[in-house]
Amino acid sequence: MMRKLLFSAILASFFVAFCPIADADNTSNKVNANVIVYYFHGNFRCPTCHKLEQYTKEAIESSYKDELSSGKLVFKVVNAEEKENEHYMKDYGLYTRSVVLSLVKDGKEIRYKNLDKIWDYVGDKQKFFDYIKSETNDFLKDLQ
């Protein structure tokens, strides 16, 4: 009886370790919750609009390498004036170029925040970075 049990355990371990069907869809590595950092722009892009995008991208990519590579954090640049993206204007109440954080769990948005102070800080790169990081950290806490 003990031999049979031991053989079954070894056989099960073999299939889990070496059988490709055991994890065919790789669900164990999928992220079921993440934070999306959107930078929304329009068709016309002035130097300040480009700076807002550049600062946001730099702040996210320099501070959250692990979160980006794991999929916990996603950075997306979206032209909100393109037909397929116009819904964002209504969804987030956008009226100008914006950075929006969105917490998504199991495919559903749980909460979002429009980081409207980016316009106050665009003249001070460090304050801009601190603001983006502080707000992003707040959203990432909800992933725990």
LINPE-V508947 format. One record per pair of residues at least 12 apart in sequence whose ideal C-beta (glycine too) atoms are under 6 Angstrom apart, sorted by the first residue. I is the first residue (numbers start at 1). J is the second residue. Records with the same first field share a line. If there is no record, write none. Layout:
I=J  J
This chain:
31=71
32=106
33=105  143
34=71  72  74  104
35=73  103  139  140
36=74  102
37=60  75  101
38=76  78  100
39=53  56  77  99
40=78  80  94  98
41=79  97
42=81
43=81
49=97
51=122
52=97  118  122
55=128
56=99
59=129  132
60=75
63=133
72=143
80=94
92=114
98=114
99=115  118
100=112  114
101=113  135  139
103=139  142
115=135
117=131
